[in-house]
Amino acid sequence: MGRGLAYTLLNLQPQVSTSLDGHPVVSVPLDSPAAALDVVLLTSASSRPTRRATAVAELCTELLRGTAQSGP
């Protein structure tokens, strides 16, 4: 977090060294390796997902499995 007001723990290395407001961000590695995170998509049993939600879920599945097609 910028300006020294807060901190956060991430399981990835930020690609930029500035916050959204332009202040510097410092990355400090953790002492031990972090465990992989599970990615979960939930839907309500009492309603059907919209076409947009279904498309997002399908894209996420393709990206996470490494089967997504690039380009038009």
One Martini backbone bead per residue (centre of mass of N, CA, C, O) as a GRO file, in nm:
protein
   72
    1MET     BB    1   0.100   0.034   0.018
    2GLY     BB    2   0.072   0.356   0.015
    3ARG     BB    3   0.220   0.591   0.241
    4GLY     BB    4   0.226   0.391   0.501
    5LEU     BB    5  -0.089   0.302   0.589
    6ALA     BB    6  -0.035   0.001   0.490
    7TYR     BB    7  -0.088  -0.354   0.432
    8THR     BB    8  -0.002  -0.653   0.236
    9LEU     BB    9  -0.068  -0.986   0.122
   10LEU     BB   10   0.099  -1.164  -0.136
   11ASN     BB   11   0.125  -1.436  -0.393
   12LEU     BB   12   0.274  -1.198  -0.555
   13GLN     BB   13   0.439  -1.000  -0.788
   14PRO     BB   14   0.451  -0.696  -0.859
   15GLN     BB   15   0.465  -0.503  -1.170
   16VAL     BB   16   0.470  -0.249  -0.987
   17SER     BB   17   0.615   0.051  -0.795
   18THR     BB   18   0.320   0.184  -0.789
   19SER     BB   19   0.057   0.339  -0.707
   20LEU     BB   20  -0.229   0.484  -0.821
   21ASP     BB   21  -0.107   0.773  -0.695
   22GLY     BB   22   0.233   0.734  -0.738
   23HIS     BB   23   0.339   0.587  -0.506
   24PRO     BB   24   0.549   0.396  -0.353
   25VAL     BB   25   0.625   0.042  -0.368
   26VAL     BB   26   0.705  -0.228  -0.150
   27SER     BB   27   0.876  -0.536  -0.182
   28VAL     BB   28   0.855  -0.827   0.042
   29PRO     BB   29   0.964  -1.116   0.101
   30LEU     BB   30   0.898  -1.412   0.213
   31ASP     BB   31   1.044  -1.661   0.404
   32SER     BB   32   0.821  -1.851   0.287
   33PRO     BB   33   0.646  -2.042   0.103
   34ALA     BB   34   0.350  -2.029  -0.058
   35ALA     BB   35   0.057  -2.147  -0.094
   36ALA     BB   36  -0.170  -2.244  -0.287
   37LEU     BB   37  -0.463  -2.132  -0.437
   38ASP     BB   38  -0.792  -2.151  -0.447
   39VAL     BB   39  -1.033  -2.156  -0.710
   40VAL     BB   40  -1.367  -2.018  -0.684
   41LEU     BB   41  -1.703  -2.076  -0.813
   42LEU     BB   42  -2.014  -1.931  -0.739
   43THR     BB   43  -2.360  -2.026  -0.715
   44SER     BB   44  -2.692  -2.015  -0.715
   45ALA     BB   45  -2.948  -2.248  -0.662
   46SER     BB   46  -3.198  -2.022  -0.715
   47SER     BB   47  -3.029  -1.945  -0.982
   48ARG     BB   48  -2.937  -1.826  -1.293
   49PRO     BB   49  -2.698  -1.752  -1.487
   50THR     BB   50  -2.585  -1.542  -1.686
   51ARG     BB   51  -2.431  -1.512  -1.980
   52ARG     BB   52  -2.196  -1.351  -1.867
   53ALA     BB   53  -2.126  -1.540  -1.629
   54THR     BB   54  -2.075  -1.786  -1.805
   55ALA     BB   55  -1.844  -1.664  -1.974
   56VAL     BB   56  -1.654  -1.609  -1.736
   57ALA     BB   57  -1.635  -1.899  -1.634
   58GLU     BB   58  -1.519  -2.018  -1.896
   59LEU     BB   59  -1.266  -1.839  -1.911
   60CYS     BB   60  -1.144  -1.916  -1.640
   61THR     BB   61  -1.115  -2.215  -1.703
   62GLU     BB   62  -0.929  -2.181  -1.947
   63LEU     BB   63  -0.701  -2.019  -1.810
   64LEU     BB   64  -0.642  -2.226  -1.574
   65ARG     BB   65  -0.591  -2.468  -1.793
   66GLY     BB   66  -0.454  -2.346  -2.066
   67THR     BB   67  -0.699  -2.322  -2.320
   68ALA     BB   68  -0.687  -2.049  -2.426
   69GLN     BB   69  -0.762  -1.829  -2.675
   70SER     BB   70  -0.596  -1.608  -2.885
   71GLY     BB   71  -0.762  -1.386  -3.020
   72PRO     BB   72  -0.997  -1.351  -3.293
   0.00000   0.00000   0.00000
